[in-house]
Amino acid sequence: MANINWKHFAATLACTCALITTPTHAASTYPMTQGLHQWPVNGGRVMLVVGSYQDITAFHRNYAFYFKTSTDDDWNQVVIAEPGSEPQFTWDSATHGEYTLADGTVVVRDDGLYFVVASKPMAKAATYADRRDIVATWYKFTKSSDPYDPPYMLKPVFKRDYPRTELTVDDILARELKLQPRK
């Protein structure tokens, strides 16, 4: 029988409930459980493989995105493209004990597929429970025609800062799904 991480289950439920209560945007959110997830996007399918690592102090989920066109069988890596940085081929959520430091979810809206991430960077001499900044970032699935760019990427389109907040990463994800990115 599989162990259930109740904290992540509650966060997923909160994100789903937040989205359901936002009727002005046609969107669907998806809980990030282990396994293969797929969504039809841009004449193909975005696929997400989620795996996890857990020990007595930490829990990490690893996210790897792929795109398969409708005309071939290749699974093309979708990278996370931060300006000025090397492309990331995977993304990891992070927890330490009872504290979630980074987590993300997929949202499909009429205008595309988004990977929404909330992260709480660790400051020097800070504890996991300290009030710290949390940054929410919306990445949009994009196909590039520029030969110097990755052909398929999750590109940041919006960031919102929550300075020195008492909210948790899970609270911020739920709030982001209610607020939506600004255009």
C-alpha positions as CSV (number, residue, x, y, z in Angstrom):
1,M,0.0,0.0,0.0
2,A,1.4,3.4,-1.0
3,N,2.1,6.0,1.7
4,I,0.2,9.2,1.2
5,N,1.9,12.6,1.8
6,W,-1.1,14.3,3.4
7,K,0.5,17.8,3.3
8,H,0.9,17.6,-0.5
9,F,-2.6,16.1,-0.8
10,A,-4.1,19.0,1.1
11,A,-2.1,21.5,-1.0
12,T,-3.4,19.9,-4.2
13,L,-6.9,20.0,-2.9
14,A,-6.6,23.6,-1.9
15,C,-5.2,24.5,-5.4
16,T,-8.0,22.6,-7.1
17,C,-10.7,24.3,-4.9
18,A,-9.1,27.7,-5.5
19,L,-9.4,27.1,-9.3
20,I,-13.0,25.8,-9.1
21,T,-14.0,29.0,-7.3
22,T,-12.7,31.2,-10.2
23,P,-15.4,31.0,-12.8
24,T,-14.2,33.9,-15.0
25,H,-11.3,32.0,-16.5
26,A,-11.7,28.7,-18.4
27,A,-8.9,26.6,-16.9
28,S,-8.1,23.3,-15.5
29,T,-5.5,22.5,-12.8
30,Y,-3.9,19.1,-12.3
31,P,-2.6,17.6,-9.1
32,M,1.0,16.6,-9.5
33,T,0.9,12.9,-8.5
34,Q,3.6,10.5,-9.5
35,G,3.3,9.1,-13.0
36,L,2.7,10.3,-16.6
37,H,0.3,13.2,-17.3
38,Q,-0.6,14.4,-20.8
39,W,-2.4,17.4,-22.3
40,P,-3.2,18.3,-25.9
41,V,-1.5,21.5,-26.8
42,N,-0.4,23.3,-30.0
43,G,-1.0,20.3,-32.4
44,G,0.6,17.8,-30.1
45,R,0.8,16.6,-26.5
46,V,2.7,18.0,-23.6
47,M,3.7,15.1,-21.3
48,L,4.9,15.4,-17.7
49,V,6.6,12.6,-15.9
50,V,6.6,13.0,-12.1
51,G,8.7,10.9,-9.8
52,S,9.6,11.4,-6.1
53,Y,12.2,10.8,-3.5
54,Q,11.5,10.6,0.2
55,D,13.5,9.9,3.3
56,I,12.8,10.8,7.0
57,T,13.6,14.5,6.6
58,A,12.9,15.4,2.9
59,F,10.5,14.9,0.1
60,H,11.2,15.9,-3.5
61,R,9.1,15.5,-6.6
62,N,10.9,15.6,-9.9
63,Y,9.1,17.1,-12.9
64,A,10.3,16.3,-16.5
65,F,8.3,17.8,-19.4
66,Y,8.2,16.5,-23.0
67,F,6.4,17.4,-26.2
68,K,5.3,15.0,-28.8
69,T,3.9,16.4,-32.1
70,S,1.0,14.7,-33.8
71,T,3.2,13.8,-36.8
72,D,6.0,11.8,-35.1
73,D,6.8,9.5,-32.1
74,D,9.7,11.5,-30.7
75,W,9.4,12.7,-27.1
76,N,11.1,16.2,-27.3
77,Q,12.4,17.6,-24.0
78,V,10.7,20.7,-22.8
79,V,13.1,22.9,-20.9
80,I,12.5,25.5,-18.3
81,A,14.1,28.6,-19.8
82,E,15.0,31.3,-17.3
83,P,16.6,34.4,-19.0
84,G,20.3,34.5,-18.6
85,S,20.5,30.9,-17.3
86,E,21.2,27.5,-18.8
87,P,18.0,25.6,-19.7
88,Q,16.8,23.3,-16.9
89,F,15.8,19.9,-18.1
90,T,13.9,19.0,-14.9
91,W,12.5,20.8,-12.0
92,D,12.3,19.6,-8.3
93,S,9.9,20.5,-5.6
94,A,11.5,20.6,-2.2
95,T,10.4,20.1,1.4
96,H,12.3,19.8,4.6
97,G,10.5,18.2,7.5
98,E,7.1,19.9,7.5
99,Y,8.2,22.9,5.5
100,T,7.5,23.1,1.7
101,L,10.2,25.2,0.1
102,A,9.1,24.9,-3.5
103,D,6.2,23.4,-5.3
104,G,4.4,23.6,-8.6
105,T,1.3,22.7,-10.5
106,V,0.1,22.6,-14.2
107,V,-2.7,24.8,-15.3
108,V,-4.4,24.6,-18.7
109,R,-6.2,27.7,-19.8
110,D,-7.8,28.8,-23.1
111,D,-4.6,30.6,-24.0
112,G,-2.2,27.7,-23.2
113,L,-0.5,25.4,-20.7
114,Y,1.2,26.9,-17.7
115,F,3.5,25.5,-15.0
116,V,3.0,27.6,-11.9
117,V,5.8,27.5,-9.3
118,A,6.0,29.0,-5.8
119,S,9.4,29.0,-4.1
120,K,10.9,30.1,-0.8
121,P,14.6,30.7,-1.3
122,M,16.7,29.9,1.7
123,A,18.5,33.0,3.1
124,K,21.7,32.7,5.1
125,A,21.2,32.1,8.8
126,A,17.4,31.6,8.2
127,T,15.4,28.7,9.5
128,Y,12.7,27.0,7.5
129,A,10.0,28.5,9.7
130,D,11.2,32.2,9.3
131,R,9.2,34.7,7.4
132,R,10.9,35.0,4.1
133,D,10.1,36.1,0.6
134,I,8.2,33.7,-1.6
135,V,8.2,34.1,-5.4
136,A,5.4,32.8,-7.7
137,T,6.4,32.3,-11.3
138,W,4.1,31.4,-14.2
139,Y,5.8,29.5,-17.1
140,K,4.0,29.1,-20.4
141,F,4.6,26.3,-22.8
142,T,6.1,27.8,-26.0
143,K,7.3,26.5,-29.3
144,S,10.2,28.5,-30.7
145,S,11.2,29.1,-34.3
146,D,14.5,30.7,-33.3
147,P,17.3,28.2,-34.0
148,Y,19.3,29.5,-31.0
149,D,16.4,28.8,-28.6
150,P,15.3,25.4,-27.4
151,P,12.5,24.3,-29.7
152,Y,10.1,23.6,-26.8
153,M,10.2,25.5,-23.5
154,L,8.4,26.6,-20.4
155,K,9.1,30.3,-20.5
156,P,8.5,32.7,-17.6
157,V,5.7,35.1,-18.5
158,F,4.8,36.5,-15.0
159,K,6.3,36.7,-11.5
160,R,4.7,37.9,-8.3
161,D,6.7,38.6,-5.1
162,Y,5.3,38.0,-1.6
163,P,7.9,39.8,0.6
164,R,8.6,38.5,4.1
165,T,5.3,36.7,4.2
166,E,3.9,34.4,6.8
167,L,2.0,32.5,4.1
168,T,3.3,29.0,3.1
169,V,4.3,27.9,-0.4
170,D,1.1,25.9,-0.6
171,D,-0.9,29.1,0.4
172,I,0.8,31.1,-2.3
173,L,0.0,28.4,-5.0
174,A,-3.6,28.4,-4.0
175,R,-3.7,32.3,-4.1
176,E,-2.0,32.4,-7.5
177,L,-4.6,30.1,-9.0
178,K,-7.3,32.6,-7.8
179,L,-5.4,35.7,-8.9
180,Q,-4.2,34.5,-12.3
181,P,-1.2,36.1,-14.1
182,R,-1.4,39.8,-15.1
183,K,-1.1,40.4,-18.8
